[in-house]
Amino acid sequence: MTNFDNIHHLKKLGKESSTFYFKRFKVEDGRSTMKVGTDAVLLGVTVKVENAGNILEIGTGCGVIALILAQRCQARIDAIEIDKESVSQAQENAKNSPWKDRINVIHTSLQDFKRYPARKYKLVISNPPYFSLSLKSFREKRNISRHDDSLSFDELIAGSFRLMAPGASLWVILPVKESREFIDKAVNAGFFVHFILKIATKKDSEFQRVVLQFKKVNQENIIEQTLAIKNADGSFTREYMEVTKEFYIDF
């Protein structure tokens, strides 16, 4: 499977740098559990942000998704994160952005945050951990970001359901196999699928990631779309460039 964690066309200071430059902001991810990656960017640019007065991001990592959403809309964003160093880095990234007054990075788990919520959210978004009962790496920070010990699908779904305002949406991005499991659990918890985006690395290759939108109300027709990142010759597709052009310097 192609590694979706690496984005080679973002501008960096140098080969060993952990600073990524977007058109309107930069992100430092050297101390974060969740790095800048294609998953995060595609989720951030795909989400429908219209009428989202307030947004909750669960597991913000370095804060790249929160920054993308802040550029796309005027909503206030609460971004929660369980890892202390990631929180510090996300706070720095937000502070150095044009939207520092609208991004609030909070050091907490979803399990604790949902107990006494100060508000309900019109949009809940997460690039969640998805490995379960699998071999863990020796790098603890990567384990936190990729394994579901600290946040299972059931906990993410239940917490989101509790924190969502009427008419709100839950958005996630997952590998194809895990997306099927997540859909089953979400539907059993009372959610309905409204939108599916299937993502392939190259045209005519198998889909490797899925962006999902859920709501508490049913919709007769589920909207399904596809997106290929690259053409057969390795160049970026017109569709991929179109959805990311407001962020990537090269586009």
N, C-alpha and C positions, 0 to 999 in steps of 0.2 A: 504494500500500500504506500502511496506517496505520502511523504511527511508533510502534513498540513501545518506543522509548527514553524516552518521556516518561510520567511518572506524575503526573497533575494532582491526585489526591486524597490524596497524602501531605502531611502538615503540614510547612511550611517557615517559617523566620523571616520571610521576605519574598520579593518577586519575584526579587531578584537573589541570594538566598541559595543556598548549595550544601549546606545542612544539612537532612537529611530526618529526620523524627521518626516512629518506629514506636511501638507501645505499650510496649515494654520496652527499647528502645535507640534511639540516633540514629546516623546515618551522614553523615559529611562526605565529599563526592566531588569537590571542586573541583580537586584535583591528580591525580586518578586517570585512567587510560586507560579503565577500565570504570566507567561511572556507575551510579547507582541507576536501574533500569528495570524494566518489566513482565516482560521475559524473565527477569531474574535472580530476581525475586520468585516468579514462577510455577514456575521450576525448583526453587527452594528449598523451596516448600511442597508440591510434588508428590512429591519423592523419598521412597521408603520407607526410613525410618531405623531400623526395628526391628533389633536385634541388630548395629548398626553400632558396634563398639567403637572403631574408629578410621576417620577419613575423610580423604581427600586431595582438596582442591580445586585444580584446575589453572587458573591465570590468575584470581586472586581479585580483581584490580582494587582497588576501595575496600573489599572485604571483606564486602559485604552478604549474599552467599550463605552464607559461613561463619557469620555472625551469626545468620541465620535457622535454620541447622542446629543451632547451639549452643543456641538456644532450644527446639528441638524434641526434642533428645535429650541424653544424657550423654556422648556420644563425644568423644574427643580429636581435634582437627582440625588438620591441617597444610595451610596454604594457601600455594601457591607463586605467584610473580609475577616477571616478567622486568623490569618497569619500576621503577626505583629510587624515584621519587616516589610511585608507587602503593603500593609496599611500605610506605613511611613512613606514608602516610595510613591504610592498612589496619591497621597496627600501632597507630596512635593510636585508631582506631575500636574495635579489639578491647580495648585497654587501658581505654577508657572504658565498656565494656560489663560486664554482670554475669558474663560468662564468660571473662574475661581469662586465667584459669589454664588454659583448655582450648583456646585458639586460638593456634597458632604460625604466624606469617607469615614466610615464608622468601624471600629474594631470590635466585632461581635460575630457570633455564629447565628445562622438563621434560626436555630432552635431557641436561642435566648431572645433574639430580636422579635420573634412573633408573639411572645408571651404578653407583652404590654405595648402593642403598637400605638404610636402617636397619631398615625393616619393610615388611611387606605390608599392604594396606588392604582393609577389608571393603566400603568404598564409595568410588568415585572419581567425581567430579562436575566438569563443566566447562560454562561458557557460552562456547563457543570462537569464535575468529575464523573468518569464513566467506567473505569475498570473495576471489576468486582471479583474477589477471590482469585486474583491473578498474581503472578510473580512480581514482587515490588523491587524497584531499583534501590541502590544504596544511597541515592540522593533524596533526602527526606522532603525537600521542598517540592520536587517533582511528584513524589508520592501524594502530597497534600493536594496538588492541582489535578492529578489524574485518577486517583483512587477514591472510591466512594465511602471510605470508612467514616469520614467526618461529615459527609452529606450524601445520604442515599437518595435514590430516585423518589422513594416514598416520602421521605422528609422534605425534599424539595417541592414535591407536588402539594403535600398537605400545608406546608408553610406558605406557599404561593396562594393557595386557595383562600387561606385565612386573611391574607394581607391585601387581596385584590378588591377594588371598589366595583360597584355594579357596572357592567359593560367593559370591564378591563380585560387585557390580554396578557397571557404568559407566552414568552418566546424563549426557545432554546435551540442550540445546535448540537448535533450528536452524530457519531458514525452510524451507518445504515443499520447494522444489527442492533445496536443499543437503542436506536430511535423506535424500533418496533416494540421493544420492551417498555420504553417510556410511554408510548401511545397507549398500550394496554393498561398500564397502571393509572395513567391520567384519566382515561375514559371510565375506569372502574371507580375513580374518586369523584366523578361528576363533571369532568371537563369534556369539551367537544373540540375536535380538530377543525380549524377554519382555513389554514393555509399550510402548504407543504412546498418547500423549495429543495429539489434534489441537485446536488453539486458534484460535478466530475472534474478531475484534473485536466483531462483532454477530451475533445469531442470524440464521440463514439466509444469512450471507455466507460467502465462501470462507475456508478455513482458511489461516492465515498463519504459524503457528509449530507445531512438533512437538516434544514431549518424548519422548525415547527411553530405554529401559532395556535394557542388554545384559548377558548373562552368558556364561561359557565353556561352560555346559551347555545342552543343548537343552530346550525346553519344547514340548509337543504343541500347546497352544493359546496364541496370542499374545493378550494382553488389550488391547483397543482401547477408548478412551473419547474423548469430545469435551467441549469446554468453550467456551462463549461468554462473553465479558467483559461485554457490554452487551445489553440488550433493544433492540427496534426503536425505542423512544422515547428511547433514550439513557441510561436508568437501568441500574444494575448488576444483573446477573442474580443470582438467589438462589444459584446454584451457585458463582459467582465470590466472592460475599461470604462464603459458607460456608468456602471453602478459604483465604481470606485474613483472616478475622475475628480471628485471634489476633495479627495484625501491624498491620493498618491501623487508625489511630485512628478514622476515620469509621465503621468497621464495628463 
